[in-house]
């Protein structure tokens, strides 16, 4: 990759496009990202560092952080399960300049919305406001890396639909952390070296930054208020361009990477039904997580074993599933009734133990028809057992198949959000037009907030060198 001059090349679409293409983005995505980086650089006043109070006269830095596509593995990661993931070619473009104090500023280049706080335990953010994510990162860094003392000015510009199931919240957490880690040289600190040895470890750690758990000797806190896992952070940091990757979790473990069949691409249909994990959907999202934890706790109480999560329960014995079914039938859990516990367990069993492994095999074999049938089964299980679907996402998945997609499924936390479809590249534009038009006719009240676009399987987060 060519040497990159931040002071001039962030405004040079051609030079920046070359750098982005070398990282694995498609040319159309490169053009759009070059525009976003230029907007972020403009909002940050790159080139005027010496004239801005508190700004170091130092070279700025820039990162691209993608959103993720959860191909399969609905609500499996925090229960120790597996998922199939890819990165989208949409995400956040961040440009940052170090400061000579502890102040952190973050500005949205599109809206001009700006937040300011210090690299200390920052003030409590307003409920449901996007400032929760960067403030959570700063609070955790101050707790885990007490020697970090350098603030930063950050401008971000993005094209990822917010609260649409593509993990814009986790992408923001990852992006803010990468910037603060870079300007504070966290990777050279003993606390970092003792706990984070690989990019996979970093994904696991950032999952705990979001959910509030500890990681090794790095103490946890309250997080952002959701009880999720590290699937999103793994996809954002470990995805491979042109591939679907399969990982297992708790701890994060790579299982395989499968290339997307030649001649196919992703289409994304965002329903316009907001599913923000720090907003109204948080209680529903956390309920799915608590149900999985409650089932595992029933197992531990009945057997005296110490299996931490559902995946460990199922791995403990060939007869564990049948035994757990009997335990659930006679359970007296005060929080959840046996039918709810049973449905949650059966969903995890179906999705994690049956669908994901078989779908990975089908995709690796190039059997797109079999892959599509397994994805249909996953979508049906989400509707009937997991219960995280809304009429809009159910319709989008069904409609995508009717319009010729070889596979389609809702993804993410659910209770709104988006649906992905895999379509033939040659007819992707016509498919997208027909799919979005059908949705507008069915749900005219939601379609103005919806978003339909094509994306390849893109690269993981990267720094612009």
BAKE-620206 format. One record per residue (C-alpha): residue in one letter; y negated, z, x negated. Coordinates in steps of 0.5 Angstrom, whole numbers. Each point is the difference from the previous one (the first is absolute). Layout:
BEGIN
+--------+-------+-------+-------+
: residu : north :    up :  east :
+--------+-------+-------+-------+
:      A :     Y :     Z :     X :
...
+--------+-------+-------+-------+
This chain:
BEGIN
+--------+-------+-------+-------+
: residu : north :    up :  east :
+--------+-------+-------+-------+
:      X :     0 :     0 :     0 :
:      X :    -7 :    -2 :    -3 :
:      X :    -5 :     6 :    -2 :
:      X :    -4 :     2 :     6 :
:      X :    -7 :     2 :     0 :
:      X :    -2 :     4 :     5 :
:      X :    -7 :     0 :     0 :
:      X :     0 :    -8 :     1 :
:      X :     7 :    -2 :     2 :
:      X :     0 :     5 :     7 :
:      X :    -5 :    -5 :     3 :
:      X :     4 :    -6 :    -3 :
:      X :     5 :    -2 :     5 :
:      X :     3 :    -5 :    -4 :
:      X :     1 :     4 :    -6 :
:      X :     2 :     6 :     4 :
:      X :     5 :    -4 :     4 :
:      X :     4 :    -2 :    -6 :
:      X :     1 :     7 :    -2 :
:      X :     2 :     2 :     8 :
:      X :     5 :    -6 :     0 :
:      X :     3 :     2 :    -7 :
:      X :     2 :     7 :     3 :
:      X :     4 :    -4 :     6 :
:      X :    -5 :    -1 :     6 :
:      X :     0 :    -7 :     3 :
:      X :    -6 :    -4 :    -1 :
:      X :    -3 :     1 :     7 :
:      X :     1 :     7 :    -1 :
:      X :    -4 :    -1 :    -7 :
:      X :    -6 :    -3 :     3 :
:      X :    -1 :     5 :     6 :
:      X :     1 :     6 :    -5 :
:      X :    -5 :    -3 :    -5 :
:      X :    -5 :     0 :     6 :
:      X :     2 :     8 :     1 :
:      X :    -1 :     2 :    -7 :
:      X :    -6 :    -4 :    -1 :
:      X :    -3 :     4 :     6 :
:      X :     3 :     7 :    -3 :
:      X :    -4 :    -2 :    -6 :
:      X :    -6 :    -1 :     3 :
:      X :     0 :     6 :     4 :
:      X :     1 :     4 :    -6 :
:      X :    -5 :    -4 :    -4 :
:      X :     4 :    -2 :    -5 :
:      X :    -4 :    -2 :    -6 :
:      X :    -6 :     6 :     1 :
:      X :     4 :     6 :    -2 :
:      X :    -5 :     2 :    -5 :
:      X :    -5 :     1 :     5 :
:      X :     4 :     4 :     6 :
:      X :    -1 :     7 :    -1 :
:      X :     7 :     4 :    -2 :
:      X :     3 :    -7 :    -1 :
:      X :     3 :    -1 :    -7 :
:      X :    -2 :    -6 :    -4 :
:      X :     8 :    -2 :     0 :
:      X :     4 :    -5 :     1 :
:      X :     2 :     0 :     8 :
:      X :     7 :    -1 :     2 :
:      X :     3 :    -4 :     6 :
:      X :     7 :     1 :     4 :
:      X :     3 :    -4 :     5 :
:      X :     5 :     4 :     5 :
:      X :     4 :    -3 :     5 :
:      X :     2 :     2 :     7 :
:      X :     7 :     0 :     1 :
:      X :     5 :    -3 :     5 :
:      X :     6 :     5 :     2 :
:      X :     6 :    -6 :     1 :
:      X :     5 :     5 :     2 :
:      X :     1 :     8 :     0 :
:      X :    -4 :     3 :     5 :
:      X :    -2 :     7 :    -1 :
:      X :     6 :     1 :    -5 :
:      X :    -4 :     2 :    -6 :
:      X :    -1 :     7 :     1 :
:      X :     7 :     1 :     2 :
:      X :     2 :    -2 :    -6 :
:      X :     2 :    -7 :     2 :
:      X :    -1 :    -7 :    -2 :
:      X :    -5 :    -6 :     2 :
:      X :    -1 :    -7 :    -2 :
:      X :    -7 :    -1 :    -2 :
:      X :    -5 :    -5 :    -2 :
:      X :    -8 :    -1 :    -2 :
:      X :    -5 :    -4 :     4 :
:      X :    -5 :    -4 :    -3 :
:      X :    -5 :     4 :     4 :
:      X :    -3 :     6 :    -3 :
:      X :    -6 :     4 :    -3 :
:      X :    -4 :    -3 :    -6 :
:      X :    -3 :     6 :    -4 :
:      X :    -5 :     0 :    -5 :
:      X :    -2 :     6 :    -3 :
:      X :    -5 :     3 :    -6 :
:      X :     1 :     6 :    -3 :
:      X :    -6 :     6 :     0 :
:      X :    -2 :     5 :    -4 :
:      X :     1 :     6 :     5 :
:      X :     5 :     2 :     5 :
:      X :    -3 :    -4 :     6 :
:      X :     5 :    -5 :     3 :
:      X :    -4 :    -5 :     5 :
:      X :     4 :    -5 :     4 :
:      X :    -3 :    -6 :     4 :
:      X :     3 :    -5 :     5 :
:      X :    -3 :    -7 :    -3 :
:      X :     1 :    -3 :     7 :
:      X :    -4 :     6 :     4 :
:      X :    -4 :     4 :    -5 :
:      X :     3 :     6 :     2 :
:      X :     0 :     5 :    -5 :
:      X :     3 :     7 :    -2 :
:      X :    -2 :     4 :    -6 :
:      X :     4 :     7 :    -2 :
:      X :     2 :     3 :    -7 :
:      X :     6 :     0 :    -4 :
:      X :     2 :     7 :     3 :
:      X :     3 :     2 :     6 :
:      X :    -5 :    -4 :     4 :
:      X :    -3 :     2 :     7 :
:      X :     5 :    -1 :     7 :
:      X :    -1 :    -7 :     2 :
:      X :    -1 :    -1 :     7 :
:      X :     6 :    -1 :     4 :
:      X :     3 :    -7 :     1 :
:      X :    -5 :    -3 :    -5 :
:      X :     2 :    -4 :    -6 :
:      X :    -4 :     5 :    -5 :
:      X :     7 :     4 :     1 :
:      X :     4 :    -4 :    -5 :
:      X :    -5 :    -1 :    -6 :
:      X :    -2 :     8 :     1 :
:      X :     8 :     1 :     0 :
:      X :     1 :    -3 :    -6 :
:      X :    -6 :     3 :    -4 :
:      X :     2 :     7 :     3 :
:      X :     7 :    -1 :    -3 :
:      X :    -2 :    -3 :    -7 :
:      X :    -5 :     7 :    -1 :
:      X :     6 :     4 :     2 :
:      X :     6 :    -4 :    -4 :
:      X :    -5 :    -2 :    -6 :
:      X :    -5 :     5 :    -1 :
:      X :    -3 :    -3 :    -6 :
:      X :    -2 :    -6 :     3 :
:      X :    -7 :     0 :     1 :
:      X :    -3 :    -7 :     0 :
:      X :    -3 :    -3 :     7 :
:      X :     0 :    -7 :     2 :
:      X :    -4 :    -5 :     4 :
:      X :     5 :    -4 :     4 :
:      X :    -1 :    -6 :     5 :
:      X :     5 :    -3 :     4 :
:      X :     1 :    -6 :     4 :
:      X :     6 :    -2 :     4 :
:      X :     4 :    -5 :     5 :
:      X :     5 :     5 :     2 :
:      X :     0 :     2 :     7 :
:      X :    -1 :     7 :     1 :
:      X :     5 :     5 :     4 :
:      X :     4 :    -6 :     1 :
:      X :     7 :     2 :    -3 :
:      X :    -1 :    -3 :    -7 :
:      X :    -2 :     6 :    -3 :
:      X :    -7 :    -1 :    -1 :
:      X :    -1 :     8 :    -1 :
:      X :     5 :     0 :    -6 :
:      X :    -3 :    -6 :    -3 :
:      X :    -6 :     4 :     0 :
:      X :     3 :     6 :    -3 :
:      X :     3 :    -4 :    -5 :
:      X :    -6 :    -4 :    -2 :
:      X :    -4 :     7 :    -1 :
:      X :     5 :     3 :    -4 :
:      X :     1 :    -6 :    -5 :
:      X :    -8 :     0 :    -1 :
:      X :    -1 :     7 :    -1 :
:      X :     7 :     0 :    -4 :
:      X :    -3 :    -5 :    -4 :
:      X :    -7 :     3 :    -2 :
:      X :     3 :     7 :    -1 :
:      X :     5 :    -3 :    -4 :
:      X :     5 :     4 :     4 :
:      X :     6 :    -3 :    -3 :
:      X :    -1 :     3 :    -7 :
:      X :     0 :     7 :     3 :
:      X :     5 :     5 :    -1 :
:      X :     1 :     1 :     7 :
:      X :     1 :    -7 :     2 :
:      X :     5 :    -1 :    -6 :
:      X :     4 :     5 :     2 :
:      X :     1 :    -2 :     7 :
:      X :    -2 :    -7 :     1 :
:      X :     4 :    -5 :    -5 :
:      X :     1 :    -7 :     4 :
:      X :    -4 :    -3 :     5 :
:      X :     6 :     2 :     5 :
:      X :    -2 :     7 :    -2 :
:      X :    -7 :    -1 :     2 :
:      X :     2 :    -3 :     7 :
:      X :     3 :     6 :     1 :
:      X :    -5 :     4 :    -2 :
:      X :    -5 :    -3 :     4 :
:      X :     4 :     0 :     6 :
:      X :    -1 :     8 :    -1 :
:      X :    -7 :    -1 :    -1 :
:      X :     0 :    -3 :     7 :
:      X :     5 :     5 :     4 :
:      X :    -2 :     6 :    -4 :
:      X :     6 :     2 :    -4 :
:      X :     1 :     2 :    -7 :
:      X :     3 :    -5 :    -5 :
:      X :     3 :     4 :    -6 :
:      X :    -5 :     5 :    -3 :
:      X :    -6 :    -4 :     3 :
:      X :    -2 :     5 :     6 :
:      X :     0 :    -3 :     7 :
:      X :    -6 :     1 :     6 :
:      X :    -1 :    -2 :     7 :
:      X :     0 :    -7 :    -2 :
:      X :    -3 :    -5 :     6 :
:      X :     4 :     4 :     6 :
:      X :     6 :    -5 :     0 :
:      X :     7 :     2 :    -1 :
:      X :     2 :    -7 :    -3 :
:      X :     4 :    -2 :    -7 :
:      X :    -1 :    -5 :    -5 :
:      X :     2 :    -7 :     2 :
:      X :    -7 :    -2 :     1 :
:      X :    -2 :     2 :    -7 :
:      X :     6 :    -3 :    -3 :
:      X :    -1 :    -7 :     3 :
:      X :    -7 :     0 :    -2 :
:      X :     1 :     2 :    -7 :
:      X :     7 :    -3 :    -1 :
:      X :     0 :    -6 :     4 :
:      X :     2 :    -7 :    -3 :
:      X :    -3 :    -7 :     2 :
:      X :     4 :    -4 :     4 :
:      X :     6 :     5 :     1 :
:      X :     2 :     6 :     5 :
:      X :     2 :     6 :    -4 :
:      X :     5 :     5 :     2 :
:      X :    -2 :     8 :    -2 :
:      X :     3 :     6 :     2 :
:      X :    -4 :     7 :     0 :
:      X :     0 :     7 :    -1 :
:      X :     0 :    -1 :    -6 :
:      X :    -2 :    -8 :     0 :
:      X :     5 :    -4 :    -3 :
:      X :     0 :    -8 :    -1 :
:      X :     6 :    -3 :     4 :
:      X :    -1 :    -8 :    -1 :
:      X :    -5 :    -5 :     1 :
:      X :     1 :    -7 :     4 :
:      X :    -4 :    -6 :    -1 :
:      X :    -3 :    -2 :     7 :
:      X :     4 :    -7 :     2 :
:      X :    -4 :    -6 :    -2 :
:      X :    -4 :    -3 :     5 :
:      X :    -1 :     6 :     4 :
:      X :    -6 :     5 :     0 :
:      X :    -3 :     6 :     4 :
:      X :    -4 :    -1 :     6 :
:      X :    -4 :     7 :     2 :
:      X :    -2 :     1 :     8 :
:      X :    -4 :     7 :     0 :
:      X :     0 :     2 :     7 :
:      X :    -7 :     3 :     0 :
:      X :     3 :     7 :     3 :
:      X :    -2 :     5 :    -5 :
:      X :     5 :     4 :    -4 :
:      X :    -4 :     4 :    -4 :
:      X :     4 :     6 :    -4 :
:      X :    -6 :     5 :     0 :
:      X :    -2 :    -2 :     7 :
:      X :     3 :     0 :     7 :
:      X :     7 :    -3 :    -3 :
:      X :     1 :     6 :    -5 :
:      X :     3 :     5 :     5 :
:      X :     5 :    -6 :     2 :
:      X :     2 :    -2 :    -7 :
:      X :     1 :     8 :    -2 :
:      X :     4 :     1 :     6 :
:      X :     5 :    -6 :    -3 :
:      X :     0 :     4 :    -7 :
:      X :     1 :     7 :     3 :
:      X :     6 :    -3 :     4 :
:      X :     4 :    -2 :    -6 :
:      X :    -2 :     6 :    -3 :
:      X :     3 :     4 :     6 :
:      X :     6 :    -4 :     0 :
:      X :     2 :     2 :    -8 :
:      X :    -2 :     7 :     1 :
:      X :     5 :     0 :     6 :
:      X :     5 :    -2 :    -5 :
:      X :    -2 :     5 :    -5 :
:      X :     1 :     6 :     5 :
:      X :     7 :    -3 :     2 :
:      X :     3 :    -1 :    -6 :
:      X :    -3 :     4 :    -5 :
:      X :    -2 :    -6 :    -5 :
:      X :    -6 :    -1 :    -3 :
:      X :    -1 :    -8 :     1 :
:      X :    -8 :    -1 :     0 :
:      X :     0 :    -6 :     5 :
:      X :     4 :    -5 :     5 :
:      X :     2 :    -4 :    -6 :
:      X :     3 :     5 :    -4 :
:      X :     3 :     3 :     7 :
:      X :     4 :    -7 :     1 :
:      X :     2 :     0 :    -8 :
:      X :     3 :     6 :     0 :
:      X :     6 :    -2 :     4 :
:      X :     3 :    -6 :     4 :
:      X :     1 :     4 :     6 :
:      X :    -7 :     3 :    -1 :
:      X :    -3 :    -4 :     6 :
:      X :     5 :     2 :     5 :
:      X :    -1 :     7 :    -2 :
:      X :    -7 :     0 :     1 :
:      X :     0 :    -4 :     7 :
:      X :     4 :     6 :     2 :
:      X :    -5 :     5 :    -3 :
:      X :    -5 :    -3 :     3 :
:      X :     3 :     0 :     7 :
:      X :     1 :     8 :     0 :
:      X :    -7 :     1 :    -4 :
:      X :    -5 :     5 :     3 :
:      X :    -6 :    -2 :    -4 :
:      X :    -6 :     2 :     3 :
:      X :    -5 :    -5 :    -2 :
:      X :     4 :    -6 :     2 :
:      X :     6 :    -2 :     6 :
:      X :     7 :    -2 :    -2 :
:      X :    -2 :    -7 :     3 :
:      X :    -6 :    -1 :    -5 :
:      X :     4 :     2 :    -6 :
:      X :     6 :    -4 :     2 :
:      X :    -5 :    -6 :     0 :
:      X :    -3 :     1 :    -6 :
:      X :     6 :     1 :    -4 :
:      X :     3 :    -6 :     3 :
:      X :    -6 :    -4 :    -2 :
:      X :     0 :     2 :    -7 :
:      X :     8 :    -1 :     0 :
:      X :    -1 :    -7 :     2 :
:      X :    -6 :    -3 :    -4 :
:      X :     2 :     4 :    -6 :
:      X :     7 :    -1 :    -1 :
:      X :     2 :    -6 :     4 :
:      X :    -6 :    -5 :     1 :
:      X :    -4 :     1 :    -7 :
:      X :     6 :    -2 :    -4 :
:      X :     3 :    -5 :     4 :
:      X :    -7 :    -4 :     1 :
:      X :    -1 :     1 :    -8 :
:      X :     7 :    -4 :    -1 :
:      X :    -2 :    -5 :     5 :
:      X :    -7 :    -1 :    -3 :
:      X :     4 :    -1 :    -7 :
:      X :     5 :    -5 :     2 :
:      X :    -6 :    -4 :     4 :
:      X :     3 :     1 :     6 :
:      X :    -6 :     0 :     4 :
:      X :     3 :     0 :     7 :
:      X :     4 :     6 :    -1 :
:      X :    -6 :     4 :    -3 :
:      X :    -4 :    -2 :     6 :
:      X :     6 :     3 :     5 :
:      X :     0 :     7 :    -5 :
:      X :    -8 :     0 :     1 :
:      X :     1 :    -1 :     7 :
:      X :     4 :     6 :     1 :
:      X :    -5 :     4 :    -4 :
:      X :    -5 :    -1 :     4 :
:      X :     4 :     1 :     6 :
:      X :     2 :     7 :    -3 :
:      X :    -7 :     2 :    -1 :
:      X :    -2 :    -2 :     7 :
:      X :     6 :     4 :     3 :
:      X :     2 :     6 :    -5 :
:      X :    -6 :     1 :    -4 :
:      X :    -5 :    -1 :     5 :
:      X :    -6 :    -2 :    -4 :
:      X :    -2 :    -7 :     3 :
:      X :    -5 :    -2 :     5 :
:      X :     0 :    -6 :     5 :
:      X :    -4 :    -4 :    -4 :
:      X :     4 :     1 :    -6 :
:      X :     7 :    -1 :     4 :
:      X :    -4 :    -7 :     3 :
:      X :    -2 :    -2 :    -7 :
:      X :     7 :     0 :    -3 :
:      X :     3 :    -3 :     6 :
:      X :    -5 :    -5 :     0 :
:      X :     1 :    -2 :    -7 :
:      X :     7 :    -1 :     0 :
:      X :    -1 :    -5 :     7 :
:      X :    -5 :    -4 :    -4 :
:      X :     5 :    -1 :    -6 :
:      X :    -1 :     6 :    -5 :
:      X :     7 :     1 :    -4 :
:      X :    -1 :     7 :     1 :
:      X :    -6 :     5 :     2 :
:      X :    -1 :     7 :     1 :
:      X :    -5 :     6 :     1 :
:      X :    -1 :     4 :    -6 :
:      X :    -4 :     6 :    -3 :
:      X :    -1 :     6 :     4 :
:      X :     0 :    -3 :     6 :
:      X :    -3 :     2 :     7 :
:      X :    -4 :    -6 :    -1 :
:      X :    -1 :    -4 :    -6 :
:      X :     3 :    -7 :    -2 :
:      X :     6 :    -4 :     0 :
:      X :     2 :    -5 :    -6 :
:      X :     4 :    -6 :     1 :
:      X :     3 :    -5 :    -5 :
:      X :    -1 :    -7 :     2 :
:      X :     1 :    -7 :    -4 :
:      X :    -6 :    -1 :    -4 :
:      X :    -1 :    -7 :     2 :
:      X :    -1 :     2 :     7 :
:      X :    -4 :     7 :    -1 :
:      X :    -6 :    -3 :     2 :
:      X :     2 :    -2 :     7 :
:      X :     4 :     6 :     1 :
:      X :    -5 :     5 :    -1 :
:      X :    -5 :    -4 :     4 :
:      X :     5 :     0 :     6 :
:      X :     2 :     7 :    -1 :
:      X :    -7 :     3 :     0 :
:      X :    -2 :    -4 :     6 :
:      X :     6 :     2 :     4 :
:      X :    -2 :     7 :    -2 :
:      X :    -7 :    -1 :     2 :
:      X :     3 :    -2 :     7 :
:      X :     4 :     6 :     1 :
:      X :    -4 :     5 :    -3 :
:      X :    -7 :    -2 :     1 :
:      X :    -3 :     7 :    -1 :
:      X :     3 :     1 :    -7 :
:      X :    -1 :    -7 :    -3 :
:      X :    -7 :     1 :    -2 :
:      X :     2 :     5 :    -5 :
:      X :     7 :    -3 :    -2 :
:      X :     0 :    -4 :    -6 :
:      X :     5 :    -6 :    -2 :
:      X :     1 :    -3 :    -7 :
:      X :     5 :    -3 :    -5 :
:      X :     2 :     4 :    -6 :
:      X :     5 :    -1 :    -6 :
:      X :     4 :     6 :    -3 :
:      X :    -6 :     2 :    -5 :
:      X :     0 :     4 :    -6 :
:      X :    -1 :     7 :    -1 :
:      X :    -6 :     4 :    -1 :
:      X :    -3 :    -3 :    -7 :
:      X :    -6 :     1 :    -4 :
:      X :    -5 :    -6 :    -2 :
:      X :     0 :     0 :    -7 :
+--------+-------+-------+-------+
